[in-house]
Amino acid sequence: KETIGDVDFLVISERPGKVMDFFVSLPGVIKIWSKGATKSSVRMKEGFDVDLRVIPIKSYGAALQYFTGSKEHNIALRKIAIDKGLKLNEYGLFKGSKMIVAETEEEIYKALGLSYIEPEMRENQGEIEAALSGNLPKIIGYQDIRGDLHIQTSWNGGHHSIEEMAEEAKKMGYEYLGISEHTKFLRIEHGLDEKQLLLQRKYIEKLNKKIRGIKILQGCEANILSDGSIDIDDKVLAQLDYVIAGVHSQMKLPKEKMTERIIRAMKNPNVDIISHPTGRLIQRRDEYQIDFEKILKVAKKTGTILEINSFPERLDLNDQNIRRAKEAGVKMVINTDAHQKEQLRYIELGIAQARRGWAGGKDIINSWPLEKMLKAFKG
């Protein structure tokens, strides 16, 4: 989920009493709501509640399935069980008093006649029907990303140098890393102008001769101005490996004007990717008003890629829009928008978002090898 209300922990133990004593005495606990033989609930100092369940190993899969995914998904599964003369709960799948399966989630789904459904897809939004018919898509895996294309460095106010970011990316097993500094319209972010971008290009060319094991690409995150034009000259944009463009100002334009603004940017032959396409900041700023269907049509026609921004406050595109983009045949890219090397790990959040939107490897360009990925760009 994009946000959480509370946290559930599932524990296997033959001594639940000891587990409960340890749990309620954790340093962050400020209130004990309840303490039982196999279940306890506490309030943490950060303000959220944590529930702990202790179960025997034989019921682990059933319990894990029960507490993972939406309530609606589980209700639908329990109905399938009832239709088969069975009963499904957190302890197992039963026929009368006899337990049929319970130890793994895979066994639960198989016994109900379904393909295994990945946790991120458990929302009762078509996944059960697809699993019953054997038509679940193969969604992208957590080890499938080969590079991150939205990175900012000390060239424009980030915490780490290009070299430091590249070394961290190598540790993550990446084949390539794209540097995408902000551009000149964003003065507060020390955005680069045309001259600085060309200097950086020469610098990256030298680095690629020096650093082995990873290819450093140069892009930029240019600004889509209010009329849809880009704040960097096209002649310079054409010299970069790729161009990301995003809206960073005047976010309250009327729906028609904002839609046309982004469409004009997508029609620019140098713009390859639209960053954080709806502009939302979770619990801080709503999406700006756009006609997303029009955006998808133009993205498909122009070959423009839409970003799934992994930054925790963004997660933009959201899961529903990812699914719409997939269905429209629009390619996407999962990027972190990292401003320091530790933030490269945010890629997992973007992957989870893509999985919630049913996106597979064929939909996400940075799950592709370098040469294939480069061909996805307009240039």
Sequence and secondary structure as in RCSB ss.txt:
>XXXX:A:sequence
KETIGDVDFLVISERPGKVMDFFVSLPGVIKIWSKGATKSSVRMKEGFDVDLRVIPIKSYGAALQYFTGSKEHNI
ALRKIAIDKGLKLNEYGLFKGSKMIVAETEEEIYKALGLSYIEPEMRENQGEIEAALSGNLPKIIGYQDIRGDLH
IQTSWNGGHHSIEEMAEEAKKMGYEYLGISEHTKFLRIEHGLDEKQLLLQRKYIEKLNKKIRGIKILQGCEANIL
SDGSIDIDDKVLAQLDYVIAGVHSQMKLPKEKMTERIIRAMKNPNVDIISHPTGRLIQRRDEYQIDFEKILKVAK
KTGTILEINSFPERLDLNDQNIRRAKEAGVKMVINTDAHQKEQLRYIELGIAQARRGWAGGKDIINSWPLEKMLK
AFKG
>XXXX:A:secstr
  S SEEEEEEE S HHHHHHHHHT TTEEEEEEE SSEEEEEETTS EEEEEEE GGGHHHHHHHHSS HHHHH
HHHHHHHHTT EEETTEEEETTEEEE S HHHHHHHTT     GGG SSSSHHHHHHTT       TT   EEEE
E  GGGT SS HHHHHHHHHHTT SEEEEEEEBTT GGGT B HHHHHHHHHHHHHHHHH  SSEEEEEEEEEB 
TTS BSS HHHHTTSS  EEE  S TT  HHHHHHHHHHHHTSTT  EESSTT  BTTTB      HHHHHHHHH
HHT EEEEE  TTT BS HHHHHHHHHHT  EEEE  BSSGGGGGGHHHHHHHHHHTT  GGGBGGGS HHHHHT
TS  
